[in-house]
């Protein structure tokens, strides 16, 4: 069977599911951040394949902006994790309960 | 059938399998829970996804993906992992309840969305793709129609830079 839009979208969905699984299952802040990156990448793949199969370049422009924003987000998020680690000596979500009632 | 007809399909299955396999190893590696291993498999995921971008004729985005993600983002991740001492993290077990809850919820979401994809068949009667995502075409669009978002994103990067410098100061107020 010839590879079409559905095949790319299936890969994108499965990758998004993997990222979501990582966010729910893992307890390390850094690995949760990597899973977020996986989910962003899955969205990028869906956008690029829609763009290709609909002959419309706007999807790729959106992916370009998503990559830029993701880079900024990773920089700020990792700085937050480092600041948190300085205060708490842990990058583990179960140790970060000071906002719990 | 000539080899040049089926080669993109073979490469698609190869890159898709590699992407998903490495994605699984980022999230749940049965041999090691070291974040460095996860980061390394994330590099492999991103590189094979750049291969998928090339198969979709998005050449510029494939290059950007490798330079920005595999080059900058993962290096940042590795720096932070080395900065924090995560030896203690490795000994912690994954909670069984969290794993089961995650698998069930993600499984249900995947079943629903894949069924919806099968039912909708978005690519059923589309014309043959001719789009080329080269640097020329993308740059043309980026500097005419999308010039305002482009400038806004540059401000966003500046704000992120200032924020990171402020956050990583020693005496955070």
Interface residues (C-beta under 8 A of the other chain):
Chain A: X2 X3 X4 X5 X6 X7 X8 X9 X10 X11 X13 X14 X15 X17 X18 X19 X20 X21 X22 X24 X25 X26 X27 X28 X30 X31 X33 X34 X35 X37 X38 X41 X44 X45 X48 X49 X50 X51 X52 X53 X54 X55 X56 X57 X58 X60 X61 X63 X64 X65 X67 X68 X69 X70 X71 X72 X73 X74 X75 X76 X78 X79 X80 X81 X82 X83 X85 X86 X91 X92
Chain B: X8 X9 X12 X13 X16 X19 X20 X23 X24 X26 X27 X28 X33 X35 X38 X39 X42 X45 X46 X49 X52 X53 X56 X57 X58 X60 X61 X64 X65 X68 X69 X72 X73 X76 X77 X80 X81 X83 X84 X86 X89 X92 X94 X95 X98 X99 X101 X102 X103 X105 X106 X109 X110 X113 X114 X117 X118 X121 X122 X123 X126 X127 X129 X130 X131 X133 X137 X138 X141 X142 X146 X149 X153 X156 X157 X159 X160 X161 X163 X164 X167 X168 X172
